[in-house]
Amino acid sequence: MFDSSDYPLALDEALFENWLVSGREKKICYNYLLVVWNAHEEIYQPVYVETRDEIAAYDWYPNNSGQEGLVAVYDLYSESRINRWDLA
């Protein structure tokens, strides 16, 4: 995943699938998986949120001003990617 020049690094598909499963198994009822790029550590990190409003707290990669940039948003249950323009 993310294997193009638009992204800082490719993401292992098995790791991504593991993040989806892990998010669905949490006690808090999360609805979304955010794939966040940590520029300091140079790794992707999963972030789970309950509502779309919480997504707005993240700046999109590569225009992020801090060390974390939001790369993608997925619905945990349908596993579909949510277009960033649908979040506005």
SULHUJO-V727125 format. One record per residue. N is the residue number from 1. PHI is phi in whole degrees, -180 to 180 (999 if undefined). OMEGA is omega in degrees with one decimal (999 if undefined). BURIAL is 1 if it has 16 or more other C-alpha atoms within 10 Angstrom, else 0. Layout:
n: [N:N]
phi: [PHI:PHI]
omega: [OMEGA:OMEGA]
burial: [BURIAL:BURIAL]
//
This chain:
n: [1:2:3:4:5:6:7:8:9:10:11:12:13:14:15:16:17:18:19:20:21:22:23:24:25:26:27:28:29:30:31:32:33:34:35:36:37:38:39:40:41:42:43:44:45:46:47:48:49:50:51:52:53:54:55:56:57:58:59:60:61:62:63:64:65:66:67:68:69:70:71:72:73:74:75:76:77:78:79:80:81:82:83:84:85:86:87:88]
phi: [999:56:-96:-153:-72:-75:-122:-72:-163:-74:-115:-64:-61:-65:-64:-60:-60:-62:-62:-62:-62:-61:-64:-71:-88:-69:-68:-76:-82:-78:-114:-131:-108:-103:-97:-115:-92:-98:-68:-68:-90:56:-141:-86:-133:-86:-131:-108:-133:-87:-128:-66:-59:-69:-67:-62:-73:-108:-86:-79:-70:-96:-92:-71:-94:-98:-82:-112:-129:-75:-99:-160:-128:-128:-75:-65:-99:-87:63:-88:-79:-101:-65:-60:-76:-78:-89:-72]
omega: [177.9:-176.8:176.0:-178.6:177.3:-176.1:-176.8:-174.4:174.4:178.6:179.9:-177.6:179.7:177.1:177.4:178.5:177.6:177.7:178.9:179.9:-179.3:179.2:179.0:-176.8:-178.1:-178.7:175.2:-176.3:177.2:178.9:-173.7:171.8:174.0:174.0:-173.9:176.2:176.0:-175.5:-179.6:-178.9:-178.8:177.1:170.5:176.9:175.7:173.4:-179.0:178.7:-178.4:-173.9:177.2:179.4:-179.6:-179.5:-177.6:179.8:-176.4:172.7:-179.0:173.2:4.3:-177.2:-178.7:-179.7:179.1:-178.3:-179.9:177.4:179.7:-177.5:-176.9:177.5:178.9:170.7:-176.2:-172.3:176.8:-178.0:179.4:177.7:-179.7:-180.0:-177.5:-178.9:176.3:-178.3:-176.4:999]
burial: [0:0:0:0:0:0:0:1:0:0:0:0:0:0:0:1:0:0:1:1:0:0:1:1:0:0:0:0:0:1:1:1:1:1:1:1:1:1:0:0:0:0:0:1:1:1:1:1:1:0:0:0:0:0:1:0:0:1:1:1:1:0:0:0:0:0:0:1:1:1:1:1:1:1:0:1:0:0:0:0:0:0:0:0:0:0:0:0]
//
